[in-house]
Amino acid sequence: MKRHEARTLEEVRGDRVEIVVDVGEGVQRFEVIASKAGRRVEVSSGRSIIEVSEVTRTGRAVRSARFMASRVVAVVEHPVDAGPD
């Protein structure tokens, strides 16, 4: 990891991703939040699925949400600010 990419435990806490999905009669908003220090939120996409997972330091998914890519309107990532150096 490069020096400017390093994060402390407090900085990782609070990462979140918002997913906006078309539900037919409008849109619905979902959030996946890194609930504990040391966890992060990762987004991956496959053929027709977008998966958002809360992941531990070791890379194990704690919880995940899957959405049909054709219904997803927006995926907004909100990383924690790095703060002053």
C-alpha positions in Angstrom: 0.0 0.0 0.0 1.2 3.5 -0.8 1.6 5.9 2.1 -1.3 8.1 1.0 -3.6 5.1 0.6 -3.1 3.9 4.2 -6.2 4.2 6.4 -6.5 4.0 10.2 -9.3 2.0 11.7 -11.3 5.1 12.5 -11.1 6.2 8.8 -12.4 2.9 7.5 -15.5 3.0 9.8 -18.4 4.6 8.1 -17.7 3.7 4.4 -21.1 3.4 2.7 -22.6 2.8 -0.7 -26.1 3.9 -1.8 -27.9 2.0 -4.5 -30.9 3.5 -6.3 -33.1 0.9 -8.0 -36.1 1.3 -10.4 -39.0 -0.5 -8.8 -41.6 0.2 -11.5 -43.6 3.0 -9.8 -40.5 5.1 -8.9 -37.2 4.4 -7.4 -36.1 2.9 -4.1 -32.9 3.7 -2.2 -30.8 1.1 -0.4 -27.6 1.6 1.7 -24.8 -0.8 2.7 -22.7 0.6 5.5 -19.4 -0.6 7.0 -20.8 -1.1 10.5 -17.5 -1.8 12.5 -14.0 -0.4 12.4 -11.8 -2.2 10.0 -14.5 -3.1 7.6 -15.1 -1.7 4.1 -17.8 -1.8 1.5 -16.9 -3.3 -2.0 -19.0 -3.1 -5.2 -18.7 -5.8 -7.9 -20.6 -6.3 -11.1 -21.1 -9.4 -13.2 -23.2 -10.2 -16.2 -26.5 -9.0 -14.9 -25.9 -8.6 -11.2 -24.4 -5.8 -9.1 -23.3 -7.0 -5.6 -22.4 -4.7 -2.7 -20.7 -6.4 0.2 -19.5 -5.4 3.6 -16.1 -7.0 3.9 -13.7 -7.6 6.9 -10.0 -6.9 6.9 -9.3 -10.5 5.8 -11.7 -10.2 2.8 -14.6 -12.3 4.2 -18.0 -10.9 3.3 -20.1 -10.3 6.4 -23.3 -9.3 4.5 -24.1 -8.5 0.9 -26.9 -7.2 -1.3 -27.5 -8.2 -4.9 -29.4 -6.2 -7.5 -30.4 -6.8 -11.1 -28.1 -4.5 -13.2 -31.0 -3.7 -15.5 -32.9 -2.2 -12.6 -30.1 -0.2 -11.0 -30.3 3.5 -11.7 -27.2 4.7 -9.7 -24.5 3.4 -7.4 -23.1 6.1 -5.2 -20.0 5.4 -3.1 -19.3 7.5 0.0 -15.8 6.7 1.2 -14.7 8.1 4.5 -12.6 11.3 4.2 -8.9 10.8 4.5 -8.7 13.9 6.7 -5.6 16.0 7.3 -2.2 14.4 6.8 
